[in-house]
Amino acid sequence: MLKKYKELLNIDATIAKELFESCNHPWEVLPLIKEFILKLIPTLSDEYEKVDENVYVHKEAKVAKSACIVGPTIICKGAEIRHCAYIRGSVIVGENSVVGNSTEMKNAIVFNNCQCPHYNYVGDSILGYKAHMGAGAITSNLKADKSNIVVKDCYDTNETIATSIVMLGIT
């Protein structure tokens, strides 16, 4: 029997737990990320500082001056955003996670303790607890033939935009 994705992803390891609890399949989360972040921002503690329009960074996170971050985005405690990282919005970077040199992200949830250390593209993606992307990895968000995505011949997602779900460090 297949395990439910919530058992595999360890949804306790993200501030987006509530979002995952509201969905039956992980790909259902992706179109909801932006609105979820906008709803979450007013509930953040005073440990988060507003650094730009709808961009909040925990006081114990490190952000390189050369990084470009567009909102809505939340950077959690202990996260490190390195030189020339580009976060295009609708992104949550979990606690103690790394968004590295020349890594680009959009519409993504990065769980706690993830690493995307250098030259990665993370679009329309969920990176599970302790996921690690090697140099130059790409999570593409468009299926070449524009057909619907089918997951293990079980579910038709009714989506032509692919979702990337990296579930490493499975509990």
N, C-alpha and C positions, 0 to 999 in steps of 0.2 A: 504494500500500500504506500502511496506517495505521501510524504510528510507535507503538511501545510507550510506555505512559505513563511508564515509568522514564526514557526518553530525553527526554521533554518536561518532567518535573518537576525534573530535576537533583537527584537524591536525595543527592548529595554535600553539598548545602547545608542539611542538617538533622542533628541528633544522633539522629534517628529513622531513619537510613538502613537499619539492620538490619531494622527493622519493615517497611519498604517492600520490601526484598529478599525477604522471606518471603511476599509476596502477589503474585498474578497480576494483580489489578485494584485500583485505588485504593480503591474502596468497601470492600474486604475489610479495610482497615487500621482503619476506624473502630471496630468493636466490640473491637478489641485495644489501643486507646490506653491505657486505664487500667492494665491489667496490664503493658504495656510500660514505662510510667513507673515503676511500683512495682519492676519488675526493674532499671531503669536507675539509680534513686536510689542504691543501694549502690555503684555504680561511679563516681559523680561524684567529681571531684577536690576537694581541700580549698579550691578557689576558690569553691565553692558553700557557702552558709550555709543551715541549716535555720531558717526563720522561723515555721513553724507545722507542724502535723501533715501530713507528706508534701508540704510546700511548700518548695522549694529555689530560692534566688535567687543568681545569680552575684554576686560581690563588686563587679564593675564594671557591674552593672545598676542602673537607677534606678527606684525604686518610690515613688509618691506615698503619703503617709500616709493619704489618703482612699480609696485603692484597697482592694478586698476580694478576697482570693485564697483559694480553697478548694482543698485537695489532692484527688488528687495533681496537682501542677503543678510544672513546671520552667521557670524564667525564665533564659535564657542570657545570656552576656557581652554587654554593651553594649545590652541591651534596655531600653526605657523603658516603664513602666506609669504612665500619667498619671492625673490627678485623676478620682476616682469610677469608675474602671474596675472591672468586676466579672468575675472569672474564677471560674467555678462548678466547676472541677475537670476532670480528665482533659485537661489542656492543656499543650502545649509551646510556649513562645514563643522563637523562634530568635534567634540573635545579631543585634544591631543592629536589631531589629524594634521597632515602636511599637504599643502598645495604648493608644488614646487616651481622651480625656474621654468618659465615659459609654458606653464600648464594653463590651459583654457577650460573654463567650466560654464555651463549654462543649464538651467532647469534640472538641478541635480540635488540629491540628498547624499551626503557623505557621512556615514555613521562614525562613531567615536573610534579613535585609534587607527584611522585609515591613512594610507600613504600614496600620494600621486606625486612623487618627488621631482620629476623633470620631464619636460617635453611631451606632455600628455594632452589629449582632448577628451573631455568628459561631458557629453551632451545628452540630455534626456535620459539620465542614468541614476541608478541607486547603487552605491558602494556599501556593502555590508560591513559589519563590525570586523575590524582588523584586516580589511581588504588592502592589497598592495598592488599597484600597477607598475610594471617595469617601464623603463625609459621608452618613450615614443609610442606608448599604447594609445589606441583610439577606441572609444565606444561610439560608434557611428549611430546616427539617429534617422537614417533614411534607407529603406529597403530599395535596392536598385530597380526591381521590376514593379514597384509600387503595389504589389499584392498584399493582402492582409497577412499578418504575422500569425502563425500557428505554433503553439507551445506544445512540444512533445505529442503532436497529433491528438491532443485532448481539448485544447481551448482555442477557439478562434477569437483573437483579441478585438476584431473589428477595427483594427488600427493599421494604417499603412506606414506610420512612423514607428520605427523599431524602438523598443525599450531595452536598455542594457542594464542587467542586474548582475552585479558581481557579488557572489556570496562566498567569501572566504572566511576562514576562522569560524566555521560552522560549529555550533555548540552541540 
